[in-house]
Every structure is written in structure tokens, then in C-alpha cells.
Amino acid sequence: MEHLALCAMSQPLEEALRKWGESAFYWEKHREIVQSMFAPITRAIIEEAGFAPGQWVLDVAAGTGEPSLSIAQEFGPAVSIVCTDAVPEMVMAARRESQRRGLTQMLFCRCLGEQLPFASNRFDRTVCRLGAMLLPEALSGLREMLRVTRPGGRVSLAVWHNQETNPMLHIVTDCLARYIDLPPETPDAPGPFRFARRGVLAGLLEQAGAQNVTERLLKFFIEAPISLDQFWTVRSEMSETLRDKLARLTSEQLVRLAQEVKEAVRQFFPEGHMSFPAQAILVTGKKT
């Protein structure tokens, strides 16, 4: 179940996956920092899903392996996990980390969220942390997640709330807008704030066929023991779209931008460590 062939893809999707492939190196490089940053979301989605011994779990769009790795670490061999992503470099990074930790209950598969290569009613729980908003065909992806989930099973999703409540995600872009023109985001296009408005993802999951859909707002802090300089490095390296935009600047502009970003985020580094307020939306639905 390592790397399955994908169906024919559009050129924009192929290009998006290629860029995510380039990002995989940085996500793996900064793995411990990222794990710390998003740990509250991981914990929340584990609580939402409600795992039990003997269950099979599917993780869709897991990137370099979260929340799969945390689930495997917490529940041990009592729970079996299939960790998936559309980007081969991400899947390989997740597999390397599972081997390093000795997590033998994990399997890996490269696949699109809208084309899950599994039998219907295969999994007890399906989870997707910060991935649903990036699926090109989100409704199709949610229908696939429900299809492969067993009757009585749950699908649990986590996405970002709005920009205003997530300064870490927009401060760099706000500063960058002083240097280059940034086109407005298309409301339903894949992106971090696609499902930022409450009720949208929950409604889509209901449309996909889920029952007893619940939604809750998670307020937390994005924290990690890194400095201002490290923040700029992590933030500028991990985002493929940001890297593309930064490549358009001169070396002098990059230096100025980095300084402006550091000044803008300084308030979120009490005692020299990162602590951004943040909000995410947790949505869970049941398959009947």
C-alpha cells in the first residue's frame, strides 16, 4: 500500500502537487517545530474522532504524517492507521518518521483525497487535519471519506477559522503586499481560509451525506520554542505560495521585508518564544 498510481490530473493540479513536493523538504526539516505549533489541533481532532482499540483509521491529506504519527504514538498497536497524501515526497517523509519511531502499525498510500483507493466501509474513523480546505473538489473528497468509512463510523475534520483570528497566517502576507500586488483570493478556491466561515464545512459534510454533524470552535495558541529569526525562516520556507512571491523581490527588499515581519510579530514572542493566538473549526459527522 505504498504509492498507487493516480488518475489523470489537470495541469494546475499537477503544478500544485509539484510545489507541495518542494515544500516537503522544509516540512520535514522543521518537523518538531510544526508538531509543537499544531499540537492543539491534533489533540482536538483525536478527541473528536474518539478512537478505540481494534479500529482502523484513515488519515487524508496527512502531509508529513500528522495526525497519523500522534495517533499511532498514543494508541500503539491497538489502532491501525493508513496515512495518505497526494504528494509522494510527503508520504515518504511520513514513512521515514514512522520507521524512526518504530511505529509498525502504520501503512502509507499516495492518493488524492477525491480518489481514495479503498473499499467502501473499510475504516472505523477518518480524519483530515488542515487538509479539507486544500482539496480541489472538496465535496467529492468528503463523499469519498464517507464512502470508505463504516456505518456508525465518524469523519472528523479541522480547518482554519478566519484571518482576523489567525495572525500568524496573514501578517507576512500583509507586509508582503507593500512590495507586490497580491490578487484577491477566490472564495471557493483551495486555500487556508476556504472554510473559514462557520457552518460552511459542516453544511458541505451534510451535503456529502453525513448525519449528526457537529461543529465547534477551537481557540488555542500556536506555540514553539523558536526566536523571531527562526520564525521568519520557518514561515518563509514552508509555504510554497509564499516562496514563489518572495522570489519576485530583490535582495534588498527581502532584507527589509524580513525586518518588517519581525517587528510586526514581535508582540507574539513573549520571553523570546513564539505564542500566536489562533482559532480553528472542528467538524465531525457520522455515517449511518
C-alpha positions in Angstrom: 0.0 0.0 0.0 2.9 2.3 -0.7 2.5 4.5 -3.8 -0.5 3.9 -6.0 -0.8 5.5 -9.5 -3.1 8.5 -9.6 -5.7 9.0 -12.3 -5.1 11.7 -14.9 -4.8 15.1 -13.4 -5.3 18.6 -14.7 -2.2 20.7 -15.3 -3.0 23.2 -12.4 -3.3 20.2 -10.0 0.0 18.7 -11.2 1.7 22.0 -10.7 0.2 22.4 -7.2 1.4 18.9 -6.2 4.9 19.7 -7.6 5.1 22.8 -5.4 3.9 20.9 -2.4 6.6 18.3 -3.2 9.2 21.0 -3.0 7.7 22.1 0.4 8.0 18.5 1.8 11.8 19.0 2.4 11.0 22.0 4.7 8.1 20.4 6.5 10.4 17.5 7.3 13.2 19.9 8.2 11.0 21.7 10.7 9.0 18.7 11.8 9.5 19.2 15.6 8.5 22.9 15.4 5.5 22.2 13.3 4.4 19.4 15.6 4.5 21.8 18.5 2.7 24.5 16.6 -0.3 22.4 15.6 -0.4 20.1 18.6 -3.6 21.6 20.0 -5.4 20.9 16.7 -4.0 17.3 16.7 -5.3 16.8 20.2 -8.7 18.2 19.4 -9.2 16.0 16.3 -8.1 12.9 18.4 -10.8 13.9 20.9 -13.4 14.5 18.2 -12.7 11.1 16.5 -12.9 9.1 19.7 -10.6 6.2 18.9 -10.9 2.7 20.4 -8.8 -0.5 20.4 -9.2 -2.6 17.2 -10.2 0.3 15.0 -8.8 1.1 11.5 -8.1 4.8 10.9 -7.7 6.7 7.6 -5.8 10.0 7.6 -6.5 12.0 4.5 -4.0 14.7 3.3 -1.7 13.9 6.2 1.3 15.7 4.7 4.4 14.6 6.5 2.4 12.4 8.8 0.1 14.3 11.2 -2.1 13.4 12.9 -1.3 9.8 12.0 2.0 9.8 13.9 0.5 11.2 17.0 -2.4 8.8 16.9 0.0 5.8 16.5 2.2 7.1 19.3 -0.7 7.5 21.7 -2.7 4.3 21.0 0.1 2.0 20.0 -0.7 -1.2 18.0 -4.3 -1.2 19.3 -5.2 1.1 16.4 -4.1 0.5 12.8 -3.6 3.6 10.6 -3.4 4.3 6.9 -1.6 7.6 6.3 -2.3 9.2 2.9 -1.3 12.2 0.9 -1.3 13.2 -2.8 2.3 14.3 -2.7 4.9 11.4 -2.9 7.6 13.4 -1.1 5.2 14.0 1.8 4.3 10.3 2.1 7.9 9.3 2.0 8.7 11.8 4.8 5.9 10.4 6.9 7.1 6.8 6.4 10.6 7.7 7.4 9.4 9.3 10.6 7.3 6.2 11.4 10.3 4.0 10.9 12.4 6.2 13.1 9.8 5.9 15.9 9.2 2.2 15.3 5.5 2.6 14.6 4.8 -0.6 12.9 1.0 -0.3 12.8 1.1 2.4 10.1 0.6 1.9 6.4 1.1 4.5 3.7 -0.6 5.4 0.4 -0.2 8.1 -2.1 -3.6 9.1 -3.4 -5.9 12.1 -4.0 -8.5 12.8 -1.4 -11.1 12.7 -4.1 -9.9 9.3 -5.3 -9.4 7.1 -2.3 -8.3 3.7 -3.5 -10.0 1.7 -0.7 -13.1 -0.5 -0.5 -16.3 1.0 0.8 -16.9 0.7 4.6 -13.3 0.0 5.3 -12.4 2.3 8.1 -13.9 3.0 11.6 -12.6 6.6 11.7 -11.5 9.0 9.0 -9.6 12.2 9.9 -8.3 15.2 8.0 -6.3 17.9 9.8 -6.0 21.2 7.8 -6.4 19.4 4.5 -10.1 19.6 3.5 -9.7 23.3 2.5 -7.0 22.3 0.1 -8.9 19.6 -1.8 -9.6 20.9 -5.4 -13.0 19.2 -5.3 -13.9 19.4 -1.6 -17.4 17.9 -1.9 -16.1 14.9 -3.8 -13.4 14.4 -1.2 -15.9 14.5 1.7 -18.1 11.9 -0.2 -15.1 9.7 -0.6 -14.2 10.0 3.1 -17.8 8.9 4.0 -17.8 6.1 1.4 -14.7 4.4 2.9 -16.0 4.9 6.5 -18.0 2.1 8.0 -21.7 2.7 9.1 -21.6 4.0 12.6 -18.1 5.5 12.0 -17.1 9.1 12.1 -15.4 11.6 9.8 -13.5 14.4 11.7 -12.1 17.5 10.1 -10.1 20.5 11.2 -9.8 23.8 9.2 -8.7 27.3 9.9 -11.2 30.0 11.2 -10.9 33.5 9.7 -7.8 35.6 9.1 -8.6 38.0 11.9 -8.3 35.3 14.5 -5.1 33.8 13.0 -2.4 36.5 12.8 0.4 34.0 12.2 -1.2 33.1 8.8 -1.7 36.7 7.5 0.9 39.0 9.0 3.6 38.0 6.5 1.2 38.4 3.6 0.1 41.8 4.9 3.7 43.0 4.9 4.4 41.5 1.5 1.5 43.4 0.0 3.6 46.6 0.4 6.0 45.3 -2.2 4.0 43.3 -4.8 0.4 43.2 -5.9 -1.5 40.3 -4.4 -4.6 39.3 -6.2 -7.7 38.8 -4.1 -8.4 35.1 -3.2 -11.3 33.4 -5.0 -13.8 32.4 -2.2 -14.1 28.7 -3.1 -10.6 28.1 -4.3 -8.3 25.8 -2.3 -6.6 27.8 0.4 -6.2 28.2 4.1 -9.4 30.3 4.6 -11.7 28.5 2.2 -13.9 27.2 5.0 -13.2 30.0 7.5 -16.8 31.0 7.9 -18.6 28.9 10.5 -21.2 26.5 9.1 -19.8 26.2 5.6 -17.8 23.0 6.1 -20.4 21.5 8.3 -23.0 22.1 5.6 -20.8 20.6 3.0 -20.3 17.5 5.1 -24.1 17.2 5.5 -24.5 17.6 1.7 -22.0 14.8 1.3 -24.3 12.5 3.3 -23.1 12.7 6.9 -25.6 12.6 9.8 -25.4 14.2 13.3 -22.9 16.8 12.1 -21.4 18.9 14.9 -19.1 21.9 14.8 -17.1 23.6 17.5 -14.6 26.4 17.6 -11.2 25.7 18.9 -9.3 28.6 20.5 -5.7 27.9 21.2 -2.1 29.3 20.9 0.4 28.4 18.2 3.5 27.9 20.3 7.0 26.7 19.7 10.4 27.4 21.4 11.8 29.5 18.4 13.1 33.0 18.1 12.0 35.8 15.8 14.8 35.0 13.3 13.8 31.3 13.3 10.1 32.3 12.8 11.0 34.1 9.6 13.0 31.1 8.3 10.2 28.6 9.1 7.4 30.8 7.8 9.2 31.7 4.5 10.4 28.2 3.8 7.3 26.1 4.5 4.8 27.9 2.3 5.2 27.1 -1.4 3.0 30.1 -2.4 5.0 32.4 -0.2 8.3 31.2 -1.6 7.0 32.0 -5.1 6.1 35.5 -4.1 9.4 36.1 -2.2 11.3 35.1 -5.3 10.0 38.2 -7.0 11.7 40.5 -4.6 15.2 41.9 -4.8 17.7 41.0 -2.1 17.3 44.5 -0.6 13.5 44.1 -0.5 13.9 40.7 1.1 16.0 42.1 3.9 13.5 45.0 4.5 10.5 42.6 4.4 12.1 40.2 6.9 12.7 43.1 9.3 9.2 44.4 8.9 7.7 41.0 9.6 9.8 40.6 12.7 8.7 43.9 14.0 5.0 43.1 13.2 5.1 39.7 15.1 7.4 40.8 18.0 4.3 41.1 20.3 3.7 37.4 19.8 7.1 36.4 21.2 6.9 36.9 25.0 10.1 36.0 26.6 11.6 35.2 23.2 9.3 32.3 22.4 6.5 32.1 19.8 2.9 32.3 21.0 0.3 33.3 18.5 -3.4 33.3 19.3 -5.3 31.1 16.8 -8.7 29.6 16.0 -9.7 26.5 14.1 -13.0 24.9 13.3 -13.6 21.2 14.2 -16.4 19.4 12.2 -17.4 15.8 12.8 -20.1 13.8 11.1 -21.4 10.2 11.4 -22.1 7.7 8.7 -25.3 5.8 9.2 
